[in-house]
Amino acid sequence: MAKKCDLCGRGATKGASRSHSKIKTLKRQDINLQTKVIDGAKFKICTACMRTMDKPKRVKNKKVVTTNVEK
């Protein structure tokens, strides 16, 4: 099973551990995947996508055009 987000496709990244003598040891930094059921289907979703899904939908406000009318 791949360790990738089913929504955004994000996967693991490479990082480096540095010792006191500056020796570089490469390590794999996996993303935080959680299993979530959406509409009856099971998905592996990263926590960044989960936070995005929980955000309320933003609605753009219509601009009101005012005209200067002299009386």
NUKE-167263 format. One record per atom (N, C-alpha, C): residue number from 1; residue in three letters; chain; atom name; x, y, z. Coordinates in steps of 0.05 Angstrom, whole numbers, plus 5000, padded with zeros to 4 digits. Example, Ala and Ser with C-alpha at 12.3 -4.5 7.8 and 13.67 -1.06 7.14 Angstrom:
BEGIN
<dodo><n>1</n><res>ala</res><chain>A</chain><atom>N</atom><u>5264</u><v>4886</v><w>5156</w></dodo>
<dodo><n>1</n><res>ala</res><chain>A</chain><atom>CA</atom><u>5246</u><v>4910</v><w>5156</w></dodo>
<dodo><n>1</n><res>ala</res><chain>A</chain><atom>C</atom><u>5264</u><v>4934</v><w>5156</w></dodo>
<dodo><n>2</n><res>ser</res><chain>A</chain><atom>N</atom><u>5257</u><v>4955</v><w>5142</w></dodo>
<dodo><n>2</n><res>ser</res><chain>A</chain><atom>CA</atom><u>5273</u><v>4979</v><w>5143</w></dodo>
<dodo><n>2</n><res>ser</res><chain>A</chain><atom>C</atom><u>5258</u><v>5001</v><w>5157</w></dodo>
END
This chain:
BEGIN
<dodo><n>1</n><res>met</res><chain>A</chain><atom>N</atom><u>5017</u><v>4976</v><w>5000</w></dodo>
<dodo><n>1</n><res>met</res><chain>A</chain><atom>CA</atom><u>5000</u><v>5000</v><w>5000</w></dodo>
<dodo><n>1</n><res>met</res><chain>A</chain><atom>C</atom><u>5018</u><v>5025</v><w>5000</w></dodo>
<dodo><n>2</n><res>ala</res><chain>A</chain><atom>N</atom><u>5012</u><v>5043</v><w>4982</w></dodo>
<dodo><n>2</n><res>ala</res><chain>A</chain><atom>CA</atom><u>5027</u><v>5067</v><w>4980</w></dodo>
<dodo><n>2</n><res>ala</res><chain>A</chain><atom>C</atom><u>5021</u><v>5086</v><w>5003</w></dodo>
<dodo><n>3</n><res>lys</res><chain>A</chain><atom>N</atom><u>5041</u><v>5100</v><w>5012</w></dodo>
<dodo><n>3</n><res>lys</res><chain>A</chain><atom>CA</atom><u>5037</u><v>5120</v><w>5034</w></dodo>
<dodo><n>3</n><res>lys</res><chain>A</chain><atom>C</atom><u>5034</u><v>5147</v><w>5021</w></dodo>
<dodo><n>4</n><res>lys</res><chain>A</chain><atom>N</atom><u>5011</u><v>5150</v><w>5007</w></dodo>
<dodo><n>4</n><res>lys</res><chain>A</chain><atom>CA</atom><u>5005</u><v>5176</v><w>4993</w></dodo>
<dodo><n>4</n><res>lys</res><chain>A</chain><atom>C</atom><u>4976</u><v>5183</v><w>5000</w></dodo>
<dodo><n>5</n><res>cys</res><chain>A</chain><atom>N</atom><u>4971</u><v>5209</v><w>5000</w></dodo>
<dodo><n>5</n><res>cys</res><chain>A</chain><atom>CA</atom><u>4944</u><v>5219</v><w>5005</w></dodo>
<dodo><n>5</n><res>cys</res><chain>A</chain><atom>C</atom><u>4928</u><v>5213</v><w>4980</w></dodo>
<dodo><n>6</n><res>asp</res><chain>A</chain><atom>N</atom><u>4903</u><v>5203</v><w>4984</w></dodo>
<dodo><n>6</n><res>asp</res><chain>A</chain><atom>CA</atom><u>4886</u><v>5197</v><w>4962</w></dodo>
<dodo><n>6</n><res>asp</res><chain>A</chain><atom>C</atom><u>4874</u><v>5222</v><w>4949</w></dodo>
<dodo><n>7</n><res>leu</res><chain>A</chain><atom>N</atom><u>4873</u><v>5244</v><w>4964</w></dodo>
<dodo><n>7</n><res>leu</res><chain>A</chain><atom>CA</atom><u>4861</u><v>5268</v><w>4952</w></dodo>
<dodo><n>7</n><res>leu</res><chain>A</chain><atom>C</atom><u>4882</u><v>5285</v><w>4938</w></dodo>
<dodo><n>8</n><res>cys</res><chain>A</chain><atom>N</atom><u>4904</u><v>5292</v><w>4952</w></dodo>
<dodo><n>8</n><res>cys</res><chain>A</chain><atom>CA</atom><u>4923</u><v>5311</v><w>4940</w></dodo>
<dodo><n>8</n><res>cys</res><chain>A</chain><atom>C</atom><u>4947</u><v>5297</v><w>4928</w></dodo>
<dodo><n>9</n><res>gly</res><chain>A</chain><atom>N</atom><u>4952</u><v>5272</v><w>4934</w></dodo>
<dodo><n>9</n><res>gly</res><chain>A</chain><atom>CA</atom><u>4974</u><v>5257</v><w>4922</w></dodo>
<dodo><n>9</n><res>gly</res><chain>A</chain><atom>C</atom><u>5001</u><v>5262</v><w>4936</w></dodo>
<dodo><n>10</n><res>arg</res><chain>A</chain><atom>N</atom><u>5001</u><v>5276</v><w>4958</w></dodo>
<dodo><n>10</n><res>arg</res><chain>A</chain><atom>CA</atom><u>5025</u><v>5282</v><w>4972</w></dodo>
<dodo><n>10</n><res>arg</res><chain>A</chain><atom>C</atom><u>5037</u><v>5257</v><w>4984</w></dodo>
<dodo><n>11</n><res>gly</res><chain>A</chain><atom>N</atom><u>5063</u><v>5254</v><w>4983</w></dodo>
<dodo><n>11</n><res>gly</res><chain>A</chain><atom>CA</atom><u>5076</u><v>5231</v><w>4994</w></dodo>
<dodo><n>11</n><res>gly</res><chain>A</chain><atom>C</atom><u>5099</u><v>5238</v><w>5013</w></dodo>
<dodo><n>12</n><res>ala</res><chain>A</chain><atom>N</atom><u>5116</u><v>5219</v><w>5017</w></dodo>
<dodo><n>12</n><res>ala</res><chain>A</chain><atom>CA</atom><u>5139</u><v>5223</v><w>5036</w></dodo>
<dodo><n>12</n><res>ala</res><chain>A</chain><atom>C</atom><u>5160</u><v>5242</v><w>5024</w></dodo>
<dodo><n>13</n><res>thr</res><chain>A</chain><atom>N</atom><u>5175</u><v>5255</v><w>5042</w></dodo>
<dodo><n>13</n><res>thr</res><chain>A</chain><atom>CA</atom><u>5197</u><v>5272</v><w>5033</w></dodo>
<dodo><n>13</n><res>thr</res><chain>A</chain><atom>C</atom><u>5222</u><v>5261</v><w>5045</w></dodo>
<dodo><n>14</n><res>lys</res><chain>A</chain><atom>N</atom><u>5245</u><v>5270</v><w>5035</w></dodo>
<dodo><n>14</n><res>lys</res><chain>A</chain><atom>CA</atom><u>5271</u><v>5262</v><w>5046</w></dodo>
<dodo><n>14</n><res>lys</res><chain>A</chain><atom>C</atom><u>5281</u><v>5284</v><w>5064</w></dodo>
<dodo><n>15</n><res>gly</res><chain>A</chain><atom>N</atom><u>5293</u><v>5275</v><w>5086</w></dodo>
<dodo><n>15</n><res>gly</res><chain>A</chain><atom>CA</atom><u>5305</u><v>5294</v><w>5104</w></dodo>
<dodo><n>15</n><res>gly</res><chain>A</chain><atom>C</atom><u>5332</u><v>5283</v><w>5112</w></dodo>
<dodo><n>16</n><res>ala</res><chain>A</chain><atom>N</atom><u>5348</u><v>5298</v><w>5127</w></dodo>
<dodo><n>16</n><res>ala</res><chain>A</chain><atom>CA</atom><u>5374</u><v>5290</v><w>5135</w></dodo>
<dodo><n>16</n><res>ala</res><chain>A</chain><atom>C</atom><u>5378</u><v>5294</v><w>5165</w></dodo>
<dodo><n>17</n><res>ser</res><chain>A</chain><atom>N</atom><u>5387</u><v>5273</v><w>5178</w></dodo>
<dodo><n>17</n><res>ser</res><chain>A</chain><atom>CA</atom><u>5395</u><v>5275</v><w>5206</w></dodo>
<dodo><n>17</n><res>ser</res><chain>A</chain><atom>C</atom><u>5425</u><v>5282</v><w>5206</w></dodo>
<dodo><n>18</n><res>arg</res><chain>A</chain><atom>N</atom><u>5433</u><v>5302</v><w>5222</w></dodo>
<dodo><n>18</n><res>arg</res><chain>A</chain><atom>CA</atom><u>5461</u><v>5310</v><w>5223</w></dodo>
<dodo><n>18</n><res>arg</res><chain>A</chain><atom>C</atom><u>5472</u><v>5303</v><w>5251</w></dodo>
<dodo><n>19</n><res>ser</res><chain>A</chain><atom>N</atom><u>5494</u><v>5289</v><w>5252</w></dodo>
<dodo><n>19</n><res>ser</res><chain>A</chain><atom>CA</atom><u>5507</u><v>5283</v><w>5277</w></dodo>
<dodo><n>19</n><res>ser</res><chain>A</chain><atom>C</atom><u>5525</u><v>5307</v><w>5285</w></dodo>
<dodo><n>20</n><res>his</res><chain>A</chain><atom>N</atom><u>5538</u><v>5304</v><w>5308</w></dodo>
<dodo><n>20</n><res>his</res><chain>A</chain><atom>CA</atom><u>5555</u><v>5325</v><w>5317</w></dodo>
<dodo><n>20</n><res>his</res><chain>A</chain><atom>C</atom><u>5579</u><v>5330</v><w>5298</w></dodo>
<dodo><n>21</n><res>ser</res><chain>A</chain><atom>N</atom><u>5587</u><v>5308</v><w>5285</w></dodo>
<dodo><n>21</n><res>ser</res><chain>A</chain><atom>CA</atom><u>5609</u><v>5310</v><w>5266</w></dodo>
<dodo><n>21</n><res>ser</res><chain>A</chain><atom>C</atom><u>5600</u><v>5317</v><w>5238</w></dodo>
<dodo><n>22</n><res>lys</res><chain>A</chain><atom>N</atom><u>5575</u><v>5325</v><w>5235</w></dodo>
<dodo><n>22</n><res>lys</res><chain>A</chain><atom>CA</atom><u>5563</u><v>5334</v><w>5210</w></dodo>
<dodo><n>22</n><res>lys</res><chain>A</chain><atom>C</atom><u>5560</u><v>5312</v><w>5189</w></dodo>
<dodo><n>23</n><res>ile</res><chain>A</chain><atom>N</atom><u>5559</u><v>5287</v><w>5198</w></dodo>
<dodo><n>23</n><res>ile</res><chain>A</chain><atom>CA</atom><u>5554</u><v>5265</v><w>5180</w></dodo>
<dodo><n>23</n><res>ile</res><chain>A</chain><atom>C</atom><u>5524</u><v>5265</v><w>5173</w></dodo>
<dodo><n>24</n><res>lys</res><chain>A</chain><atom>N</atom><u>5518</u><v>5264</v><w>5147</w></dodo>
<dodo><n>24</n><res>lys</res><chain>A</chain><atom>CA</atom><u>5490</u><v>5265</v><w>5139</w></dodo>
<dodo><n>24</n><res>lys</res><chain>A</chain><atom>C</atom><u>5479</u><v>5237</v><w>5136</w></dodo>
<dodo><n>25</n><res>thr</res><chain>A</chain><atom>N</atom><u>5457</u><v>5231</v><w>5150</w></dodo>
<dodo><n>25</n><res>thr</res><chain>A</chain><atom>CA</atom><u>5443</u><v>5206</v><w>5147</w></dodo>
<dodo><n>25</n><res>thr</res><chain>A</chain><atom>C</atom><u>5415</u><v>5212</v><w>5136</w></dodo>
<dodo><n>26</n><res>leu</res><chain>A</chain><atom>N</atom><u>5409</u><v>5202</v><w>5112</w></dodo>
<dodo><n>26</n><res>leu</res><chain>A</chain><atom>CA</atom><u>5383</u><v>5208</v><w>5100</w></dodo>
<dodo><n>26</n><res>leu</res><chain>A</chain><atom>C</atom><u>5361</u><v>5192</v><w>5114</w></dodo>
<dodo><n>27</n><res>lys</res><chain>A</chain><atom>N</atom><u>5338</u><v>5205</v><w>5118</w></dodo>
<dodo><n>27</n><res>lys</res><chain>A</chain><atom>CA</atom><u>5316</u><v>5192</v><w>5130</w></dodo>
<dodo><n>27</n><res>lys</res><chain>A</chain><atom>C</atom><u>5291</u><v>5199</v><w>5114</w></dodo>
<dodo><n>28</n><res>arg</res><chain>A</chain><atom>N</atom><u>5271</u><v>5182</v><w>5116</w></dodo>
<dodo><n>28</n><res>arg</res><chain>A</chain><atom>CA</atom><u>5246</u><v>5186</v><w>5102</w></dodo>
<dodo><n>28</n><res>arg</res><chain>A</chain><atom>C</atom><u>5225</u><v>5198</v><w>5121</w></dodo>
<dodo><n>29</n><res>gln</res><chain>A</chain><atom>N</atom><u>5214</u><v>5221</v><w>5114</w></dodo>
<dodo><n>29</n><res>gln</res><chain>A</chain><atom>CA</atom><u>5194</u><v>5234</v><w>5131</w></dodo>
<dodo><n>29</n><res>gln</res><chain>A</chain><atom>C</atom><u>5166</u><v>5229</v><w>5119</w></dodo>
<dodo><n>30</n><res>asp</res><chain>A</chain><atom>N</atom><u>5151</u><v>5210</v><w>5131</w></dodo>
<dodo><n>30</n><res>asp</res><chain>A</chain><atom>CA</atom><u>5125</u><v>5203</v><w>5121</w></dodo>
<dodo><n>30</n><res>asp</res><chain>A</chain><atom>C</atom><u>5105</u><v>5225</v><w>5129</w></dodo>
<dodo><n>31</n><res>ile</res><chain>A</chain><atom>N</atom><u>5084</u><v>5228</v><w>5113</w></dodo>
<dodo><n>31</n><res>ile</res><chain>A</chain><atom>CA</atom><u>5063</u><v>5247</v><w>5120</w></dodo>
<dodo><n>31</n><res>ile</res><chain>A</chain><atom>C</atom><u>5044</u><v>5234</v><w>5139</w></dodo>
<dodo><n>32</n><res>asn</res><chain>A</chain><atom>N</atom><u>5028</u><v>5249</v><w>5153</w></dodo>
<dodo><n>32</n><res>asn</res><chain>A</chain><atom>CA</atom><u>5009</u><v>5240</v><w>5173</w></dodo>
<dodo><n>32</n><res>asn</res><chain>A</chain><atom>C</atom><u>4983</u><v>5231</v><w>5159</w></dodo>
<dodo><n>33</n><res>leu</res><chain>A</chain><atom>N</atom><u>4981</u><v>5206</v><w>5153</w></dodo>
<dodo><n>33</n><res>leu</res><chain>A</chain><atom>CA</atom><u>4958</u><v>5195</v><w>5139</w></dodo>
<dodo><n>33</n><res>leu</res><chain>A</chain><atom>C</atom><u>4938</u><v>5184</v><w>5160</w></dodo>
<dodo><n>34</n><res>gln</res><chain>A</chain><atom>N</atom><u>4913</u><v>5190</v><w>5155</w></dodo>
<dodo><n>34</n><res>gln</res><chain>A</chain><atom>CA</atom><u>4891</u><v>5180</v><w>5172</w></dodo>
<dodo><n>34</n><res>gln</res><chain>A</chain><atom>C</atom><u>4870</u><v>5167</v><w>5153</w></dodo>
<dodo><n>35</n><res>thr</res><chain>A</chain><atom>N</atom><u>4857</u><v>5146</v><w>5163</w></dodo>
<dodo><n>35</n><res>thr</res><chain>A</chain><atom>CA</atom><u>4836</u><v>5133</v><w>5148</w></dodo>
<dodo><n>35</n><res>thr</res><chain>A</chain><atom>C</atom><u>4810</u><v>5146</v><w>5154</w></dodo>
<dodo><n>36</n><res>lys</res><chain>A</chain><atom>N</atom><u>4795</u><v>5153</v><w>5133</w></dodo>
<dodo><n>36</n><res>lys</res><chain>A</chain><atom>CA</atom><u>4770</u><v>5167</v><w>5137</w></dodo>
<dodo><n>36</n><res>lys</res><chain>A</chain><atom>C</atom><u>4749</u><v>5156</v><w>5117</w></dodo>
<dodo><n>37</n><res>val</res><chain>A</chain><atom>N</atom><u>4725</u><v>5152</v><w>5126</w></dodo>
<dodo><n>37</n><res>val</res><chain>A</chain><atom>CA</atom><u>4703</u><v>5143</v><w>5109</w></dodo>
<dodo><n>37</n><res>val</res><chain>A</chain><atom>C</atom><u>4688</u><v>5167</v><w>5099</w></dodo>
<dodo><n>38</n><res>ile</res><chain>A</chain><atom>N</atom><u>4687</u><v>5170</v><w>5073</w></dodo>
<dodo><n>38</n><res>ile</res><chain>A</chain><atom>CA</atom><u>4673</u><v>5193</v><w>5060</w></dodo>
<dodo><n>38</n><res>ile</res><chain>A</chain><atom>C</atom><u>4653</u><v>5181</v><w>5040</w></dodo>
<dodo><n>39</n><res>asp</res><chain>A</chain><atom>N</atom><u>4628</u><v>5186</v><w>5045</w></dodo>
<dodo><n>39</n><res>asp</res><chain>A</chain><atom>CA</atom><u>4606</u><v>5176</v><w>5027</w></dodo>
<dodo><n>39</n><res>asp</res><chain>A</chain><atom>C</atom><u>4607</u><v>5145</v><w>5024</w></dodo>
<dodo><n>40</n><res>gly</res><chain>A</chain><atom>N</atom><u>4614</u><v>5131</v><w>5045</w></dodo>
<dodo><n>40</n><res>gly</res><chain>A</chain><atom>CA</atom><u>4614</u><v>5102</v><w>5045</w></dodo>
<dodo><n>40</n><res>gly</res><chain>A</chain><atom>C</atom><u>4640</u><v>5090</v><w>5034</w></dodo>
<dodo><n>41</n><res>ala</res><chain>A</chain><atom>N</atom><u>4659</u><v>5106</v><w>5025</w></dodo>
<dodo><n>41</n><res>ala</res><chain>A</chain><atom>CA</atom><u>4684</u><v>5095</v><w>5014</w></dodo>
<dodo><n>41</n><res>ala</res><chain>A</chain><atom>C</atom><u>4707</u><v>5103</v><w>5034</w></dodo>
<dodo><n>42</n><res>lys</res><chain>A</chain><atom>N</atom><u>4726</u><v>5085</v><w>5037</w></dodo>
<dodo><n>42</n><res>lys</res><chain>A</chain><atom>CA</atom><u>4748</u><v>5089</v><w>5056</w></dodo>
<dodo><n>42</n><res>lys</res><chain>A</chain><atom>C</atom><u>4771</u><v>5102</v><w>5041</w></dodo>
<dodo><n>43</n><res>phe</res><chain>A</chain><atom>N</atom><u>4782</u><v>5124</v><w>5051</w></dodo>
<dodo><n>43</n><res>phe</res><chain>A</chain><atom>CA</atom><u>4804</u><v>5138</v><w>5039</w></dodo>
<dodo><n>43</n><res>phe</res><chain>A</chain><atom>C</atom><u>4826</u><v>5142</v><w>5059</w></dodo>
<dodo><n>44</n><res>lys</res><chain>A</chain><atom>N</atom><u>4852</u><v>5143</v><w>5049</w></dodo>
<dodo><n>44</n><res>lys</res><chain>A</chain><atom>CA</atom><u>4874</u><v>5151</v><w>5066</w></dodo>
<dodo><n>44</n><res>lys</res><chain>A</chain><atom>C</atom><u>4880</u><v>5180</v><w>5059</w></dodo>
<dodo><n>45</n><res>ile</res><chain>A</chain><atom>N</atom><u>4876</u><v>5197</v><w>5079</w></dodo>
<dodo><n>45</n><res>ile</res><chain>A</chain><atom>CA</atom><u>4877</u><v>5226</v><w>5075</w></dodo>
<dodo><n>45</n><res>ile</res><chain>A</chain><atom>C</atom><u>4897</u><v>5238</v><w>5094</w></dodo>
<dodo><n>46</n><res>cys</res><chain>A</chain><atom>N</atom><u>4913</u><v>5257</v><w>5084</w></dodo>
<dodo><n>46</n><res>cys</res><chain>A</chain><atom>CA</atom><u>4932</u><v>5270</v><w>5102</w></dodo>
<dodo><n>46</n><res>cys</res><chain>A</chain><atom>C</atom><u>4917</u><v>5291</v><w>5119</w></dodo>
<dodo><n>47</n><res>thr</res><chain>A</chain><atom>N</atom><u>4929</u><v>5298</v><w>5141</w></dodo>
<dodo><n>47</n><res>thr</res><chain>A</chain><atom>CA</atom><u>4915</u><v>5315</v><w>5160</w></dodo>
<dodo><n>47</n><res>thr</res><chain>A</chain><atom>C</atom><u>4912</u><v>5343</v><w>5149</w></dodo>
<dodo><n>48</n><res>ala</res><chain>A</chain><atom>N</atom><u>4929</u><v>5352</v><w>5131</w></dodo>
<dodo><n>48</n><res>ala</res><chain>A</chain><atom>CA</atom><u>4926</u><v>5378</v><w>5118</w></dodo>
<dodo><n>48</n><res>ala</res><chain>A</chain><atom>C</atom><u>4900</u><v>5379</v><w>5102</w></dodo>
<dodo><n>49</n><res>cys</res><chain>A</chain><atom>N</atom><u>4894</u><v>5357</v><w>5087</w></dodo>
<dodo><n>49</n><res>cys</res><chain>A</chain><atom>CA</atom><u>4869</u><v>5355</v><w>5072</w></dodo>
<dodo><n>49</n><res>cys</res><chain>A</chain><atom>C</atom><u>4845</u><v>5354</v><w>5091</w></dodo>
<dodo><n>50</n><res>met</res><chain>A</chain><atom>N</atom><u>4848</u><v>5340</v><w>5113</w></dodo>
<dodo><n>50</n><res>met</res><chain>A</chain><atom>CA</atom><u>4826</u><v>5338</v><w>5133</w></dodo>
<dodo><n>50</n><res>met</res><chain>A</chain><atom>C</atom><u>4819</u><v>5366</v><w>5144</w></dodo>
<dodo><n>51</n><res>arg</res><chain>A</chain><atom>N</atom><u>4839</u><v>5382</v><w>5149</w></dodo>
<dodo><n>51</n><res>arg</res><chain>A</chain><atom>CA</atom><u>4834</u><v>5409</v><w>5159</w></dodo>
<dodo><n>51</n><res>arg</res><chain>A</chain><atom>C</atom><u>4821</u><v>5426</v><w>5138</w></dodo>
<dodo><n>52</n><res>thr</res><chain>A</chain><atom>N</atom><u>4829</u><v>5423</v><w>5113</w></dodo>
<dodo><n>52</n><res>thr</res><chain>A</chain><atom>CA</atom><u>4818</u><v>5438</v><w>5091</w></dodo>
<dodo><n>52</n><res>thr</res><chain>A</chain><atom>C</atom><u>4788</u><v>5430</v><w>5087</w></dodo>
<dodo><n>53</n><res>met</res><chain>A</chain><atom>N</atom><u>4782</u><v>5404</v><w>5090</w></dodo>
<dodo><n>53</n><res>met</res><chain>A</chain><atom>CA</atom><u>4754</u><v>5395</v><w>5086</w></dodo>
<dodo><n>53</n><res>met</res><chain>A</chain><atom>C</atom><u>4736</u><v>5406</v><w>5109</w></dodo>
<dodo><n>54</n><res>asp</res><chain>A</chain><atom>N</atom><u>4747</u><v>5410</v><w>5133</w></dodo>
<dodo><n>54</n><res>asp</res><chain>A</chain><atom>CA</atom><u>4731</u><v>5420</v><w>5155</w></dodo>
<dodo><n>54</n><res>asp</res><chain>A</chain><atom>C</atom><u>4725</u><v>5450</v><w>5154</w></dodo>
<dodo><n>55</n><res>lys</res><chain>A</chain><atom>N</atom><u>4740</u><v>5464</v><w>5136</w></dodo>
<dodo><n>55</n><res>lys</res><chain>A</chain><atom>CA</atom><u>4736</u><v>5493</v><w>5134</w></dodo>
<dodo><n>55</n><res>lys</res><chain>A</chain><atom>C</atom><u>4708</u><v>5500</v><w>5123</w></dodo>
<dodo><n>56</n><res>pro</res><chain>A</chain><atom>N</atom><u>4695</u><v>5520</v><w>5132</w></dodo>
<dodo><n>56</n><res>pro</res><chain>A</chain><atom>CA</atom><u>4670</u><v>5528</v><w>5120</w></dodo>
<dodo><n>56</n><res>pro</res><chain>A</chain><atom>C</atom><u>4674</u><v>5539</v><w>5092</w></dodo>
<dodo><n>57</n><res>lys</res><chain>A</chain><atom>N</atom><u>4654</u><v>5535</v><w>5076</w></dodo>
<dodo><n>57</n><res>lys</res><chain>A</chain><atom>CA</atom><u>4655</u><v>5546</v><w>5048</w></dodo>
<dodo><n>57</n><res>lys</res><chain>A</chain><atom>C</atom><u>4653</u><v>5576</v><w>5049</w></dodo>
<dodo><n>58</n><res>arg</res><chain>A</chain><atom>N</atom><u>4671</u><v>5589</v><w>5034</w></dodo>
<dodo><n>58</n><res>arg</res><chain>A</chain><atom>CA</atom><u>4671</u><v>5618</v><w>5034</w></dodo>
<dodo><n>58</n><res>arg</res><chain>A</chain><atom>C</atom><u>4654</u><v>5628</v><w>5011</w></dodo>
<dodo><n>59</n><res>val</res><chain>A</chain><atom>N</atom><u>4637</u><v>5648</v><w>5016</w></dodo>
<dodo><n>59</n><res>val</res><chain>A</chain><atom>CA</atom><u>4620</u><v>5659</v><w>4996</w></dodo>
<dodo><n>59</n><res>val</res><chain>A</chain><atom>C</atom><u>4629</u><v>5688</v><w>4991</w></dodo>
<dodo><n>60</n><res>lys</res><chain>A</chain><atom>N</atom><u>4633</u><v>5695</v><w>4966</w></dodo>
<dodo><n>60</n><res>lys</res><chain>A</chain><atom>CA</atom><u>4642</u><v>5722</v><w>4959</w></dodo>
<dodo><n>60</n><res>lys</res><chain>A</chain><atom>C</atom><u>4619</u><v>5741</v><w>4962</w></dodo>
<dodo><n>61</n><res>asn</res><chain>A</chain><atom>N</atom><u>4624</u><v>5763</v><w>4974</w></dodo>
<dodo><n>61</n><res>asn</res><chain>A</chain><atom>CA</atom><u>4603</u><v>5784</v><w>4977</w></dodo>
<dodo><n>61</n><res>asn</res><chain>A</chain><atom>C</atom><u>4602</u><v>5801</v><w>4952</w></dodo>
<dodo><n>62</n><res>lys</res><chain>A</chain><atom>N</atom><u>4578</u><v>5807</v><w>4944</w></dodo>
<dodo><n>62</n><res>lys</res><chain>A</chain><atom>CA</atom><u>4575</u><v>5824</v><w>4920</w></dodo>
<dodo><n>62</n><res>lys</res><chain>A</chain><atom>C</atom><u>4580</u><v>5853</v><w>4928</w></dodo>
<dodo><n>63</n><res>lys</res><chain>A</chain><atom>N</atom><u>4594</u><v>5867</v><w>4912</w></dodo>
<dodo><n>63</n><res>lys</res><chain>A</chain><atom>CA</atom><u>4600</u><v>5895</v><w>4917</w></dodo>
<dodo><n>63</n><res>lys</res><chain>A</chain><atom>C</atom><u>4576</u><v>5911</v><w>4910</w></dodo>
<dodo><n>64</n><res>val</res><chain>A</chain><atom>N</atom><u>4570</u><v>5930</v><w>4928</w></dodo>
<dodo><n>64</n><res>val</res><chain>A</chain><atom>CA</atom><u>4548</u><v>5948</v><w>4923</w></dodo>
<dodo><n>64</n><res>val</res><chain>A</chain><atom>C</atom><u>4559</u><v>5974</v><w>4912</w></dodo>
<dodo><n>65</n><res>val</res><chain>A</chain><atom>N</atom><u>4549</u><v>5983</v><w>4889</w></dodo>
<dodo><n>65</n><res>val</res><chain>A</chain><atom>CA</atom><u>4559</u><v>6007</v><w>4876</w></dodo>
<dodo><n>65</n><res>val</res><chain>A</chain><atom>C</atom><u>4540</u><v>6030</v><w>4885</w></dodo>
<dodo><n>66</n><res>thr</res><chain>A</chain><atom>N</atom><u>4552</u><v>6049</v><w>4897</w></dodo>
<dodo><n>66</n><res>thr</res><chain>A</chain><atom>CA</atom><u>4537</u><v>6072</v><w>4906</w></dodo>
<dodo><n>66</n><res>thr</res><chain>A</chain><atom>C</atom><u>4544</u><v>6096</v><w>4888</w></dodo>
<dodo><n>67</n><res>thr</res><chain>A</chain><atom>N</atom><u>4524</u><v>6111</v><w>4881</w></dodo>
<dodo><n>67</n><res>thr</res><chain>A</chain><atom>CA</atom><u>4528</u><v>6135</v><w>4865</w></dodo>
<dodo><n>67</n><res>thr</res><chain>A</chain><atom>C</atom><u>4522</u><v>6159</v><w>4882</w></dodo>
<dodo><n>68</n><res>asn</res><chain>A</chain><atom>N</atom><u>4537</u><v>6180</v><w>4877</w></dodo>
<dodo><n>68</n><res>asn</res><chain>A</chain><atom>CA</atom><u>4532</u><v>6205</v><w>4891</w></dodo>
<dodo><n>68</n><res>asn</res><chain>A</chain><atom>C</atom><u>4510</u><v>6221</v><w>4877</w></dodo>
<dodo><n>69</n><res>val</res><chain>A</chain><atom>N</atom><u>4487</u><v>6221</v><w>4889</w></dodo>
<dodo><n>69</n><res>val</res><chain>A</chain><atom>CA</atom><u>4465</u><v>6236</v><w>4878</w></dodo>
<dodo><n>69</n><res>val</res><chain>A</chain><atom>C</atom><u>4461</u><v>6261</v><w>4894</w></dodo>
<dodo><n>70</n><res>glu</res><chain>A</chain><atom>N</atom><u>4462</u><v>6285</v><w>4881</w></dodo>
<dodo><n>70</n><res>glu</res><chain>A</chain><atom>CA</atom><u>4458</u><v>6310</v><w>4895</w></dodo>
<dodo><n>70</n><res>glu</res><chain>A</chain><atom>C</atom><u>4428</u><v>6317</v><w>4894</w></dodo>
<dodo><n>71</n><res>lys</res><chain>A</chain><atom>N</atom><u>4419</u><v>6327</v><w>4917</w></dodo>
<dodo><n>71</n><res>lys</res><chain>A</chain><atom>CA</atom><u>4390</u><v>6334</v><w>4919</w></dodo>
<dodo><n>71</n><res>lys</res><chain>A</chain><atom>C</atom><u>4386</u><v>6363</v><w>4914</w></dodo>
END
